[in-house]
């Protein structure tokens, strides 16, 4: 997912043109004249750093120059912490905010600078009583207790699960995180190369197997990290994993070819496999989903702060939300319901059957794996977060990689 590969281009070509029904929001329209002469240099995953989105923003905002680079989170974090001034905006994930705020690498954005903030979903403002406040996204993005300034303006979120080939693995077998580590699928499973993700999946599986009892897999202590590392290393030495994947196209290819039949996966990759006419499904793991959110952070040394704020507001205005929703993600703004067709909104957000001609492997009568947004949100096990013992976890991850 770190590069615009040919496979990714092919996938994006199937998702339809960027929606144009929604006009530029009033706040951004008022600012358009003042943005002339500014530039926006953004970096993030190719989930959000897409040429058509950047081009649409440029045409509507009046920003003089817009450019984007797709790269994985750890690479970008290292670059920014080294003092790089190459970017104005980091389209980051909520879990990595503590590393950036502690070093003043990013600056907060006031909600008063976002004309579309009033339509944000409650997930980003309220506290889920099932999860500790700091362990969920609404406890990670705010720069002040009064919730007037944001370290990250959310743009995309989802609940991750296991992508699997239902022609090769049954739903009963796939609907548990333990499937990734089951010896019966030796050499046919895959893990994400991000250590914070991989450790979380291992701990979820170990909880289910009775090997650990960790309430929050996103923040294990040192002993729990050690046990998870031993588990991962033993599985790697046994040849359990076909690949540690980090690139979107790589994931799609491995699932489509059948080289991997089960993988910790992003839902759009499952949709991309289906678009090729190959059966692929997204599991509803009994242990629950892993929640995450990506958003826009203002780089502290950027001379183009107003352009970054306009870009964040644009993401909450409608059109970009259509693009990412039709790939299998969710938009954090309820504005999406006003600009997306009722039929498509019904399928992607409300768990309703697909109506009309098929698209991207979706046929009439199909429903989204896992059901509605409400159903999936209620089945979240934990959210990505920055673990207290991050350095210890990374040291054990290095041991895993070299094993």
Secondary structure as UniProt FT lines:
FT   HELIX           6..13
FT   HELIX           26..35
FT   TURN            36..37
FT   STRAND          39..44
FT   TURN            46..48
FT   HELIX           51..61
FT   STRAND          65..70
FT   HELIX           73..81
FT   TURN            82..83
FT   STRAND          89..93
FT   HELIX           94..96
FT   HELIX           97..101
FT   TURN            102..104
FT   STRAND          106..107
FT   STRAND          109..110
FT   HELIX           111..113
FT   TURN            115..116
FT   HELIX           117..119
FT   HELIX           122..124
FT   TURN            129..130
FT   HELIX           133..135
FT   HELIX           137..139
FT   TURN            145..146
FT   STRAND          149..150
FT   STRAND          153..164
FT   TURN            166..168
FT   HELIX           171..174
FT   HELIX           177..181
FT   HELIX           183..185
FT   TURN            186..187
FT   STRAND          189..192
FT   HELIX           195..209
FT   TURN            217..218
FT   HELIX           222..237
FT   TURN            238..239
FT   STRAND          241..245
FT   HELIX           248..257
FT   STRAND          262..265
FT   HELIX           267..275
FT   TURN            276..277
FT   STRAND          281..282
FT   TURN            286..287
FT   STRAND          289..299
FT   TURN            300..301
FT   HELIX           305..315
FT   HELIX           319..325
FT   TURN            326..328
FT   TURN            334..335
FT   HELIX           336..339
FT   HELIX           342..350
FT   TURN            360..361
FT   TURN            364..365
FT   TURN            369..370
FT   HELIX           373..377
FT   TURN            378..379
FT   STRAND          380..383
FT   TURN            388..389
FT   HELIX           390..402
//
